[in-house]
Amino acid sequence: MAVFNIFSKRQKKLRGEVPDIFVYDKLPEPLRVQIVHIIRDAFGTDKGVYGHPSRPNAAFKFIHETLCKEYGVFTLGKGFRESDEECVLNHLLQTADIEKAMDVIELSFKYIDRIIKENFRKYVYDTEIKIIPDDAISELNDRFKEHGVGFQFESSEIIRVDSTIIHSEITKPTLSLLWDNKFKGANEEYLKAHEHYRHGRNKECLTECLKAFESTLKVICIEKGWAFNQTDTSKKLIQICFQNGLVPTFTQNQFTSLQNLLESGIPTIRNKLGGHGQGQVPQKVDDEMTRYGINLTGTNIIFLVEQSGIK
């Protein structure tokens, strides 16, 4: 279902009442209700085909049982008479713990993306749906943006967004490039970096950024047949890529600054702030430096993969 630019929304924009910055510690009730509508529309309702179990019920049962097991509880509801659907959706609507509400959202849309989408013909044979998986995900992301909530669902994960421009120009293209099976390890590491960042684990975030960057370099070397050692650091891997002409010789001078950035950017940030002993006073990596590390990683990955021509 499309997101309509209704009269009241237009008036709020004219009065300057729309959020101009992202928030991460609030999930407004209207947004929660809208997300419940999207989930129900995407899971659908039974057509009543004889001999076929209820797919929507199976979906809610899977989500309910998964979360109960991970939280170490028997039910998300207040009573054993509540259905799986009621337990899951009421938990999303009522929990004061934003991260647990996000757990419901992420798991529900992961189910939409990985189960319903990949088995779509079978699913719609006996289930009446109101919205297809891709449109459900698109609407979720539009609703997040509409309410100024700084999260998006990408590559079957909820990730934190700090700038719509950076997200559209760096994060999404990076994940799109790394979605190829060749880059599975790098993709997992880059998603882990975003997961750590979402939870404020900044040092761990920078460590995963470096891993994703190094994994990407190693894939390029393997695909190109360039010799390297598995223990090679990012600096050594960068040198191998440049020595083998990843950047054309006639533009080498133009990319001198880029090479310096690659050698001193991510590795130095991680080595100085995230990868060594802390001494007597624990080191704190601030959010600004962490965002810089994530964005620098994404930018460099995009450049190197595109230059390599790996598809």
Residue, then its C-alpha position, 0 to 999 in steps of 0.5 A: m500500500a502506498v504512503f499517501n501525502i494526505f492533507s494533515k501531513r502537508q499542513k504539518k510540513l507547511r508549519g515546519e512540524v516535521p522532524d529534521i533530524f533522526v532520533y534513535d531512542k523513540l518509536p512513536e505510537p503511530l509508527r508502531v501502529q503503521i508497522v503493525h498494519i504493514i506486517r498484517d498486510a504482508f503476512g495476509t489472511d488465509k483463503g481457506v484452502y482445504g488441507h493447507p495450514s495457516r501460513p500467517n499463523a505459522a509466521f507469527k508462531f515462528i517469530h513468537e517462539t524465536l523471541c521467547k527463546e532468545y529472551g528466556v521467557f515462555t510468552l511475550g503476552k500477559g496470558f496463555r490464551e493470547s494467540d501468537e499474533e496477539c503476543v507478537l504485535n502487542h509486544l511491538l505496540q506496548t514494550a518500552d524497550i525500543e531495542k526489543a520493539m526493533d527485534v520484532i520489526e527486524l524479525s518480521f521483515k526478515y521473514i517477509d524478505r527471506i521466507i515470503k518473498e523467496n516462496f511467493r507463489k506457494y505463499v499466495y496460493d492459499t493466502e490473501i495478501k494486501i502488499i507484496p514483500d518489496d513494497a512492504i519493506s519500502e513502506l517500512n523504510d518510508r515510515f521510518k523516514e516520515h517519523g524521523v526515526g533513524f533506522q532502515f531495513e537493508s539486506s534483511e537487517i535493521i541498520r542505523v542511519d545518520s544521514t539520508i544522503i550518506h545512507s543513499e550514496i554510501t551505505k545502500p550501494t556498499l551493501s548492494l555490492l557486497w550482496d554477491n556471494k563472493f563478498k559474503g564475509a565482507n557483507e556480514e562484517y559490514l552489517k555487524a559494524h552497523e549492528h555494533y554502531r546501533h547499540g553504541r559498541n563503537k570500538e567493535c564497530l571499527t573492528e568490523c569495519l576493518k574486517a570488512f575492508e580487508s575481506t573485500l581486498k582479499v576477494i579482489c586479490i583472489e578474483k584477480g589471481w594476485a598473490f597474497n598471504q591470509t595474514d596480510t594487513s590492509k596496508k599490504l593488501i592495498q599495496i598489492c592492489f595498486q602494484n597490480g594496476l587496480v588504478p590505471t597508471f595514467t591516473q596514478n598521480q590523481f589517486t595518490s591522495l586516495q592511496n594515502l587515505l586508504e593506508s592511513g584512514i581505516p587502519t589508523i582509526r582502528n589501530k589507534l582507537g579500537g585495536h590496542g591495549q587501553g592502558q590505565v584509562p579506558q579509551k572512548v571512541d565517540d560517535e562522530m569518529t565511528r560514523y567517519g569509520i563506517n562511511l570511509t569503509g563504505t566509500n572505499i569498498i565501493f571504489l575498489v569493487e567498481q574499479s576491479g570490475i568484479k560482478 
